Amino acid sequence: MQPGLRLVLESSVWGPESVEPLLESWAGKYLEADHSEGLWRYSATSRLPGEGSIVQQVMIQLQRSKSESDEAPTVMLFEVGLMNEDEEDRPLRATGLPPYFRLLPQKVIHDVVSMGGWTRMGVPLHGTSNRVEFDDVEDWWADTCLEADKVTQVVVGSALSGDLPVTEPDVLSTILAGLANVHHASSLATMEKMNEVMGRLGSPRGSVRLLLSDPSTDNKQPLYTRERLRGSQYVHEDGVMKRRPFQHDIFLRLAKKTLAEKVVPEYWEGVIQIPSNPEEEALKRAERRRSERIRSIKDLKARNQELEDQLSLIEDAYQNASVENEGLRGRVSDLEEQAGDLEAEIAEANRNLEDSRSESEAWKESFEQMKSKNKDLKKTQRESTMHLREIGPLLRKFVEIEGASDIGDLYDKLNDRLFDSDEEEELPEESIGFESVASVLRHYRMEKSHIFDIRKTAFDSADKSPFKFPRRVDEALEMMEKSHDYIRNRSRSGQGLNYVDAFRKFSDTVFEVANKETKATMEAFGEDRVFEGVEMQPHIKIGNREAADRTIRIHFIFDKKTEKFAIGHCGRHLPTAGMKK
């Protein structure tokens, strides 16, 4: 028998008897049960679909732990092994089950984990993927680093096109249930922040990252890039070249890893049904068969006995050769996995090098353009100086007419007039990405002026903000845009405006929203919430105020007259009554 995987799960929620209905639903008439000696034992044997004579044996045992606590947790030992089907065995087939679930261990493991309340080495297990929100990234990464030492963590990146995700995370979580916990970002901005926090162990576009150990101490973690995600090719027993899905590849990799872990409690010694060393067990079985054969032919002549001894030596030599051959195959498999990991890292390094080269060329071109512009500016400056000499008397006269105290005061008056002009400023076409928070505001003022009234104070605060995730501001304004019709209709009908509920209805990711400030904050800092004569208490919260480059606040109000979102502030966290003095 070839061992497949071995898991030990614990639950303080479920008793040993709770799992039996689930196992009966999974295996049906092929389930064998034995409740004795304080153990709940189950087994199911089935032929693998499309694999000829290969038979899978699943062994499950449950009991209460030997804890001194009155509420001792339930411990479950889950084992899977493969062997050749005996000739007298009846053909066993599974029908009506979806792909990956054909009486394969993924199905029953996923069913058990989906019950909730199961852990592995103290780490909670999940039947679905974990959706990471923008403001939770730092805490998520800290927890993931701690848990990766005990249970493999899988991070699903975005597709090469930028869309999320590169593969369906819940499908991957179903297949890897019990073996790994799967994580994915709630939005592209969240994915950018996750990669920043993860550093060189992030998940670049078009990839899936495996964390087999604590990444804070081990910087070598497997990366599944575009080629590996296509699946690996192998020669089937019928000689046909087939491609195995990458999800199954990861499953087999992690299943093999469980066999090397010492996870069975000491008080449960001797309960293992599928041996860790099948070669040793095979030798024992061969010895027993040989003894029985010797007893059955004891009446044969000495010559026959000599032949039996010679045959025994030949069998031992063959068995030893088989054991050595299996060991070499395992070593080759490990080296192939390592080679795959290295190839993926080399491919990623080459991509980064190519990106650096392209960026360098772009900078060279930009430098030459700037030199040319500088030359033109110097020429324009000389010409402007000549013109200023000519218009100087006229400006002094205009100062007197406007009642300005000096030329600087006149400049401020002219600047205010230009900014408040009804004539729309012509803005450049935005690219898919944004280089700053201010660029996001410019885009929405130009493209969405029927929805947004973005005030000068918002631009001033954006220019002073060190926030480095402008895409997150774009996602927030996009959420406001999607909710505009709903807010406007409620406003027209005289209904109250609850921004928290409205934004929740139309957001693809989670944002923390406040309808108003606290009374204490308004008494102390109410004037800081007034922008161009309008009080704006409602605001969208991104990040915490302890990290200025990851924190921003968007203060706004829905103007019932213009039926637009007026934005007065998009920058640093404003002072509150709860802030430290």
LINNORUR-V629411 format. One line per field, one symbol per residue. ss: DSSP state (~ for helix, > for strand, _ for the rest). A space follows every 50 residues. Layout:
ss = ???
This chain:
ss = _>>>>>>>>>>____~~~~~~~~~~~~~~~>>>>>>__>>>>>>>>>___ ___>>>>>>>>>>>_________>>>>>>>>>>>________________ ____~~~~~~~~~____>>>__>>_____>>>_~~~~~~~~~~~~~~~__ _>>>>>____________~~~~~~~____>>>>>>__~~~~~~~~~~~~~ ~______>>>>___________>>_~~~~__>>>>_____>>>>_~~~~~ ~~~~~~~~~______~~~_________~~~~~~~~~~~~~~~~~~~____ _~~~~~~~~~~~~~~~~~~~~~~~~~~~~~~~~~~~~~~~~~~~~~~~~~ ~~~~~~~~~~~~~~~~~~~~~~~~~~~~~~~~~~~~~~~~~~~~~~~~~~ ~~____~~~~~~~~~~~~~_________________~~~~~~~~~~~___ _>>>_~~~~~~~~~_____~~~~~~~~~~~~~~~~~~~~~~~______~~ ~~~~~~_____>>>____~~~~~~~~~~~>>__>>___>>>>_____~~~ _>>>>>>>>____>>>>>>>>__________
